[in-house]
């Protein structure tokens, strides 16, 4: 006998309606109906409570006469495996988010405090090397063309030489 048939027969033998049983189990009447029709199965906690309320052993509920292992046992087993898989996935996802967040915080902190060892590996900072000729006798501000590739492409930058002044800071 299948789970749904066993539930229905025992419920009727005890003189309970689907609504009364549903109220005792804190589920809807439609849920009890679906269990009895075999379209869904109760979870493991509810099965234990059903066994107590209907005064029927779990062995009778879970074992089928025709099939060695009832479909409800396969369903519960599959649900437990899926729960473990989802839990592992959640742990991996949260770990990756925490790791990436920590990395971003570290890179931001290193850039803000100008720590060269961290800035050197920071993928968000662009580093360009350029070459320019600075005048030696000028004090104060001077404009110099800095070339940042072998073909002469570059830009004009302002350089300060000598002692810094209040306007140059």
C-alpha positions as MATLAB code, in Angstrom:
seq = 'XXXXXXXXXXXXXXXXXXXXXXXXXXXXXXXXXXXXXXXXXXXXXXXXXXXXXXXXXXXXXXXXXXXXXXXXXXXXXXXXXXXXXXXXXXXXXXXXXXXXXXXXXXXXXXXXXXXXXXXXXXXXXXXXXXXXXXXXXXXXXXXXXXXXXXXXXXXXXXXXXXXXXXXXX';
ca = [
       0.000    0.000    0.000;
       1.273    3.457   -0.878;
       1.664    6.346    1.557;
      -1.381    8.277    0.338;
      -3.661    5.255    0.590;
      -2.362    4.382    4.058;
      -2.908    7.962    5.266;
      -6.460    8.085    3.908;
      -7.475    4.689    5.314;
      -6.077    5.408    8.779;
      -7.542    8.943    8.853;
     -10.989    7.612    7.935;
     -10.647    4.748   10.438;
     -10.050    7.302   13.202;
     -13.018    9.367   11.984;
     -10.945   12.439   11.160;
     -11.644   14.782    8.274;
      -8.888   16.228    6.138;
      -9.502   19.638    7.725;
      -9.204   18.327   11.291;
      -5.971   16.488   10.473;
      -4.636   19.565    8.671;
      -5.376   21.746   11.693;
      -3.573   19.314   13.987;
      -0.509   19.309   11.709;
      -0.626   23.096   11.034;
      -0.986   22.642    7.265;
      -3.813   23.335    4.836;
      -6.543   20.869    3.932;
      -5.280   20.930    0.332;
      -1.874   19.753    1.531;
      -3.424   16.710    3.225;
      -5.424   16.049    0.045;
      -2.241   16.176   -2.068;
      -0.542   13.709    0.295;
      -3.479   11.323    0.008;
      -3.579   11.652   -3.802;
       0.159   10.965   -4.001;
       0.984   14.203   -5.833;
       3.265   15.378   -2.991;
       4.837   13.860    0.099;
       5.169   15.274    3.600;
       8.604   16.167    4.886;
      10.310   13.963    7.457;
       9.221   15.993   10.498;
       5.606   15.938    9.367;
       5.796   12.201    8.672;
       6.807   11.555   12.278;
       3.969   13.737   13.528;
       1.524   12.005   11.137;
       2.618    8.672   12.510;
       1.852    9.848   16.048;
      -1.486   11.529   15.199;
      -2.784    8.633   13.100;
      -1.387    5.961   15.446;
       0.365    4.132   12.619;
       4.012    3.087   12.519;
       6.488    4.797   10.214;
       7.338    1.368    8.887;
       3.772    0.935    7.583;
       3.732    4.455    6.161;
       7.053    4.251    4.334;
       7.141    0.667    3.118;
       5.103   -0.461    0.167;
       3.891   -4.030   -0.339;
       4.643   -4.024   -4.080;
       7.931   -2.115   -4.137;
      10.821   -2.740   -1.685;
      11.444    1.022   -1.250;
       8.503    3.384   -1.508;
       8.711    6.555   -3.637;
       8.387    8.688   -0.522;
      11.703    7.318    0.756;
      13.378    8.254   -2.544;
      11.806   11.719   -2.361;
      13.009   12.329    1.204;
      16.480   11.065    0.334;
      16.628   13.341   -2.722;
      15.436   16.316   -0.649;
      18.162   15.731    1.947;
      20.831   15.501   -0.775;
      19.582   18.691   -2.452;
      19.610   20.510    0.868;
      23.241   19.531    1.420;
      24.147   20.610   -2.115;
      22.431   23.984   -1.686;
      24.138   24.486    1.664;
      27.563   23.791    0.132;
      26.797   26.162   -2.733;
      25.716   28.853   -0.313;
      28.885   28.447    1.755;
      31.087   28.684   -1.361;
      29.196   31.743   -2.652;
      29.361   33.590    0.669;
      33.059   32.709    1.029;
      33.828   34.115   -2.430;
      31.900   37.313   -1.716;
      33.727   37.796    1.600;
      37.086   37.079   -0.050;
      36.468   39.520   -2.910;
      35.171   42.167   -0.501;
      38.272   41.765    1.664;
      40.519   42.051   -1.388;
      38.816   45.248   -2.521;
      39.083   46.724    0.974;
      42.788   45.812    1.127;
      43.500   47.347   -2.292;
      41.586   50.526   -1.384;
      43.363   50.821    1.950;
      46.765   50.298    0.292;
      46.044   52.936   -2.329;
      44.763   55.440    0.228;
      47.833   54.995    2.432;
      50.163   54.862   -0.593;
      51.669   51.493    0.241;
      53.817   50.690   -2.778;
      53.776   46.908   -2.252;
      49.961   46.866   -2.457;
      49.729   49.464   -5.241;
      52.142   47.412   -7.329;
      49.643   44.523   -7.570;
      46.462   46.642   -7.634;
      44.736   45.886  -10.970;
      42.611   49.049  -10.712;
      45.594   51.413  -10.840;
      47.195   52.171  -14.162;
      50.917   52.685  -14.132;
      52.582   54.481  -17.018;
      56.221   55.192  -17.425;
      57.112   58.306  -19.271;
      60.230   60.193  -20.255;
      60.737   63.914  -20.265;
      63.538   66.417  -20.028;
      63.332   68.704  -17.015;
      65.176   71.984  -16.930;
      67.859   72.128  -14.264;
      68.014   75.843  -13.462;
      64.284   76.580  -13.110;
      62.800   76.960   -9.676;
      59.055   76.914   -9.272;
      56.574   75.521  -11.739;
      57.462   74.388  -15.244;
      55.575   72.593  -18.026;
      57.283   69.575  -19.558;
      56.158   67.239  -22.312;
      56.280   63.624  -21.119;
      56.314   60.901  -23.746;
      54.802   57.614  -22.600;
      55.452   55.465  -25.680;
      58.243   55.081  -28.234;
      56.232   56.884  -30.927;
      56.157   60.171  -29.049;
      52.603   60.057  -27.771;
      52.312   61.739  -24.411;
      51.023   64.750  -22.541;
      52.113   67.994  -20.949;
      52.587   67.800  -17.188;
      53.365   70.431  -14.595;
      56.456   69.904  -12.455;
      57.601   71.865   -9.453;
      61.279   72.266   -8.771;
      63.114   73.781   -5.857;
      61.448   74.294   -2.494;
      57.665   73.881   -2.557;
      55.758   77.107   -2.186;
      52.347   77.582   -0.642;
      50.749   77.881   -4.085;
      52.497   74.745   -5.366;
      51.105   72.423   -2.691;
];
